């Protein structure tokens, strides 16, 4: 997969709008908060996936 496609996929996964992420990036605190929220969401999804796998 190309780097640009990987970045867009990851942005979509953590709910960052791929069309205007640069605007969000200008406000550093909002950008960091968005990344932290996305990281937490990914951890929750991974925990759910692992729990399902353990119970089957």
C-alpha positions as CSV (number, residue, x, y, z in Angstrom):
1,X,0.0,0.0,0.0
2,X,1.3,3.5,-0.7
3,X,2.2,5.8,2.1
4,X,-0.6,8.3,1.3
5,X,-3.2,5.6,1.3
6,X,-2.0,4.2,4.6
7,X,-2.1,7.7,6.2
8,X,-5.7,8.3,4.9
9,X,-6.8,4.8,6.2
10,X,-5.3,5.6,9.6
11,X,-6.9,9.0,9.7
12,X,-10.3,7.5,8.9
13,X,-9.8,4.9,11.6
14,X,-9.4,7.5,14.3
15,X,-12.1,9.8,12.9
16,X,-10.0,12.5,11.4
17,X,-11.5,14.2,8.3
18,X,-9.0,13.5,5.5
19,X,-10.0,16.6,3.7
20,X,-9.3,19.2,6.3
21,X,-6.9,17.6,8.8
22,X,-4.4,20.4,8.1
23,X,-6.8,22.9,9.7
24,X,-7.0,20.8,12.8
25,X,-3.2,20.5,12.9
26,X,-2.8,24.2,13.1
27,X,-4.2,24.2,16.6
28,X,-1.7,22.0,18.3
29,X,-3.7,21.2,21.5
30,X,-6.8,20.2,19.4
31,X,-4.6,18.0,17.2
32,X,-3.0,16.2,20.2
33,X,-6.4,15.7,21.8
34,X,-7.8,14.2,18.6
35,X,-4.8,11.9,18.3
36,X,-5.2,10.8,22.0
37,X,-8.9,10.2,21.6
38,X,-8.2,8.2,18.4
39,X,-5.5,6.1,20.2
40,X,-7.9,5.4,23.0
41,X,-10.6,4.3,20.6
42,X,-8.2,2.0,18.8
43,X,-7.2,0.4,22.1
44,X,-10.9,-0.1,23.0
45,X,-11.6,-1.8,19.6
46,X,-8.5,-4.0,20.1
47,X,-9.7,-5.0,23.6
48,X,-13.1,-5.9,22.3
49,X,-11.6,-7.9,19.4
50,X,-9.3,-9.8,21.8
51,X,-12.2,-10.5,24.2
52,X,-14.3,-11.9,21.3
53,X,-11.4,-14.1,20.2
54,X,-10.9,-15.5,23.7
55,X,-14.5,-16.4,24.1
56,X,-14.8,-18.4,20.9
